[in-house]
Structure formats: C-alpha cells, structure tokens
Amino acid sequence: MSACAHCQNPLILEVDLSDDEDVPMQASSSKAPAAPTNTVPDDVTLGVVYRQCLLDSYQVTQCPSCARDIASNSPTGGQQVLVNLNNEGGLQENLDILPLLTEESYLRAYPEDRICRAFLELCREGDFAAIVGLLKSCEETSDDEEEDEDMDDDSPPVPRKSADEVLRYQDPIGDMQSGLHAAVAAGSREVAWLLLLLASQLPEMEFPALVYQEAGALGVMREDQTGKVDIRSLRDAQGKTAEQIAAEMGGVWHGWVGNGRLAV
C-alpha cells in the first residue's frame, strides 16, 4: 500500500457509511456501535503526497515533502497544479487542483467566510430564493447554536457574518468579485434586482413592482441604506464595477447600462 512521502500515512480515506441506506441501524443497542466505514484511495500523484498534507502546509504550490515548486503555467498565463487524483470518484488525470487547494486553505484560515462564498456561488447560479434564505439565516440567533461540523469540541466558535457583510463581501481569491459582479457575469437580472434592493441606494421608484412582490413573498424588505456601502460602487481586482462588466457583455443588460441601475 502506498504511503504519503510527507507524513508516511497510508494513502487511503475512511468513508463514513452511517448515512448509507443499505447499512442496518441498531437503535435498540444500549451502546451505540461504531459507525461502519470503508476505505478508498486518497492520493495526489505528485510524489506521492497525501492531500491533507498539502492543505496543512499552507503552501499549496510547494511539495510539503521536498519543498519543490509543483505549479506550472496554465494556457491562460496563470498558475496551475496538475495532478493525477485518485479518490472515491476514481482516477482523474491531469486535473488542476490549485483552485480547490486555494479555497480549502483559505477557508481553514477564515472559516467565517464560508457563508460568504456560498452566497457568491448562489449569485452565480441565479438562485433567488436560496440567496434570501441564506441572508435570513445570518440574522437568526440562538442560545444553542450548533457547532460547525468541521470544528473540534474545544475549538473557538466561528464568528457569525451579518447579512450586510455577506451582501458586500468581495472574494479575495476570486478576483475580488462581489455578489453583484457574480450576478452580472452570470446574466441573472433577478438576482441583480435583489442585490440592488438590499444593498444599494437606487431610488425605490426605479424598481419594478414585481421585485418588491417577490422579495415580500420570501419575507425580506429593504432597510435604510444610509451610511452603508453601495454595492454598485464595489470594484473587482481589475478595477471594474458591475456596470462595466455589464457594458462589456451586453445582451441581457441592454437598457441597464448608463441609467444608474448598476452605477452610483
């Protein structure tokens, strides 16, 4: 059996089968049995290195065993880490895992941003209802909050993000995009309207009645925006606002550019 060149542990991953419908449950036992597990390969063929060792090193472009540079230039001119990944999904050859390693390493350092990154993904998917549900969950408080599944019992609690912080979040490992940038790039006018309603100073008369109706049906309303950052003013890593991206795209954004909807 192969072992990690860094930690010498076997290159396997234990998969918890307790949620598998085919595994019988023994609820009547006075002592709960150990959750059944199965093992699958979990190697990243660089040397070979265990995937967790790459994450623990916080240097995702260096081999944690020999410190050699494992990144190469991508066709677009950026960096990539091409590997043969063998895990529960089978063997995947020449897979660029740099985006995954970068995000996982970032979230280990800043676990409180997990909800913000989920928000950006929903903006890209155009999931209006799910965005509302996520934002409402930010304001829910409880004396008995469930602990993060990824955190140890003695770990400090993960700071909560407010809805205002989530709405105005800019992705530091994703070109500093905001939710409005993501919605515009995805061509989602419904999500753009929602974000303008909740995080901009666009005059109320500019909103179609349907926008208020849909938001009201999902239990959200516009709050006073005085003193808050207008989401339309946020710029990505290239210095572009959401309106500039819309102008470059055209299409669904015809009629939005130049009239103040996407620009302060």
N, C-alpha and C positions, 0 to 999 in steps of 0.2 A: 504493500500500500504506500502511495506517495506521501511525503511529508513536506510541510512548509519549510522553505530554505531559511526562513527568518526565525520562526518560533519552534520549529520541529514537530508541531502538532499534526496529526493526520489530516489530509485534505478532504474532510467529509463534513457534512452539515446534518445535524439531527433535526428531523422534521416532526413536529408535534402532530399526532394523529387523533388527538382527543376530540376534534371537531368533525372527524370523518364519520359520515352516517353509517358506514359499514362496521365501525368499531362498537361492540356492545358495551353499554354502560352498566355499572353495578351499583346502583343507588342504595341498595339495601345493606351494603357492607358497612360495618362500624368504622372501618378505617379506609379512607379513600385510596384506591390503588394508584400507583404511579401512572401518569399519562403515557400511553403507548407511543413509541417513537419509531422512526425509520431513519436510515442514513442514506444520504445521496452525495455524489461528488460535489465539491465546492472549491475548485481550484481555478486560479487565473494563471495561465501559462505565460509567465514572463521569465520564470527561472527554475523552479515553480514557487509561487508566493500565495499564501492564504489571503483571501480577500480582506478579512478583518485586519490583517497586519498592515495593509495599505491604508486603511482608514485610520488605524491607531497612530500611524506615523505622522499624520497631518502634512505629509509631503507627497501628494498624490502623483507627482510626476517623477519621483525617485523610487528606486527599488529599496525597500526597508532593510534588505539583507546586505547588499553591496553598495548602496547609495548611487548606483549609476543612473543616468538620465534615461527614463523609459518613454519619454514623449517623442513624437515625431511631427513633422509639418503636415497639416491637412491640405487637401486640394484648394481650400479657400484661403490658405495662408496662416491659419491659426494652429493651435496645438491639438494633438490627438494622442490617445494611448490605446493602441490596437493590441488586442489580446485574443487568445482562444479561451473562451469562458465555458467551463463545464460545470453545470449545476443541475438543479431539479428540472430545469427547462431543456436539458440536453446540451449537446456541444454546439456552440456558436463560434464560428471562426472569423477572425479579423473584425472583431467588434470594438468600437470606440467606447470605452467605459469612462473616459475623462469627465463628461457631463454628470454621470451618476456619482462618481467618486467626489467630484467637487461639491455637488449638492449635499450628499450624505455627510461629508466632512463639515460643511458649513452648518448644517442642522445640528450636528453634535456640539458645535461651539455655540450656536444660537438656537436652542430648541424652541424658544418663544416665537420664532419666525415661521414655524411650521404652518400655522394657520394662515399667515400672510401668503405663503407660497401656494397653499391650497386655493386661496382667493384668486390669485393670478391665473391659476390653471382653469378655474371656473369661468373667469373672464374670457379666456381664450376659447373655451368650449361654448360660450354663449348661454350658459345655464342660469337664466334669470332667477328662477325660484331657489336654486341651490345657493346662489350668492346671498339672497335675502336671508335664508335660513342660517348661513354661516355668520352673517353680520349680527343677527338677532342673538345668536349663541354667545357672541362676545360680551353682550350686556347682561347675560344671565349670571347670577351669583348664587352660591350655595354654601352652607356651612360645612357640608360633607362632600366637597368636590372629589371626584375620582382622580386618583393619581395617574400620571402618564404611564402607559404600559411599558414604555422603554426605560423608565427610570427605576433605580433601586429604591428600596423602602427608606433608606437613610439619606437619599438624595434631596437637595433643596427643591422646593416647589418651583415649577416653571412659571415665570411671570406671565400674567394674562395681558393680552393685547385688547385695547378698546376698539370699537368699530371705527372711530375716526383714524386711529393709527393704521388699521388694516386698509381702509379706503385710500389712504395716501402713501401706502408702502411703495417703495421703489426697490427693485430687485438688484442687489449689489453684485450678484454673479450672473445676471441675465440682462446685461446692457442697460441697467438702471431703468427698466421699463416700469411704468405704473399700471394699475388696472385699466385706465383709460387708453394707454398705449396698446395694451394687450387686446382690448375690445376692438379698437380701431383696426389693428393689424389683422384681426380675425374677421372683420366685416360685420360685427354684431352691433347693429344700431339699437336693439332693445337693451342690451347691457350698457351701451354708451348713455342712453337716456337715463337709466337708473343711476349711474355714477354721477351724471350731471345733476340729477335731482338731489342726491345725498351729499355731494362733496364739491359743489361749485356755487358760485354766486350768480349764475344765469337767471335773469328775471323770470318769475313764475309764469308770466304771460307767454313766454316762449315755449312752454311745454304743452304738448297736445293733451287734451283731457284724458285720453286713454292711458297715458303714462301714470297719472295720478290714480286712475281707477285700478290699474294692475298693481301698483305699489300698495294702495289701500287694501286691496283684496288679500295681499300677503302680509298685512299688518305692519307696514313701515310708512313713515311720514317724513317730510322734510323738516329739519331742525334749523335754527338760526345759524347762519354761516359767518356771522360777524367775527372777525379776528382769526378765522381759520384759513389755512392754505387752500386756495382754489385749485382743484385737481387739474384744471386746464393749463395752469402755469408750470407744471412739472415738466422737466426736460430729461431725455434719456442720455446715455453716455456720449452720443454724437451731438448733443445739444438740441435735439429736435423735440418739439411739442407734439402732442397727439394730432393737432390740426395740420402740422407739416407732413406727418405721415399720411393723413387722410388726403391731403392735396396730391401727394405722390401716387396714391392708389387710385383715386377717382372712383368710378363705379358706384357702389352703394353710398358713397359720401358726396355725390353730386348734390349741390344745394346746401351742404353743411359748411363748406369752407368759405370764410370771408364774411359770414353774417354774425359771428360772435358765439355760435354754439360751442365750438371747440377751442376758442381763443379768448383770453381775458381782454 
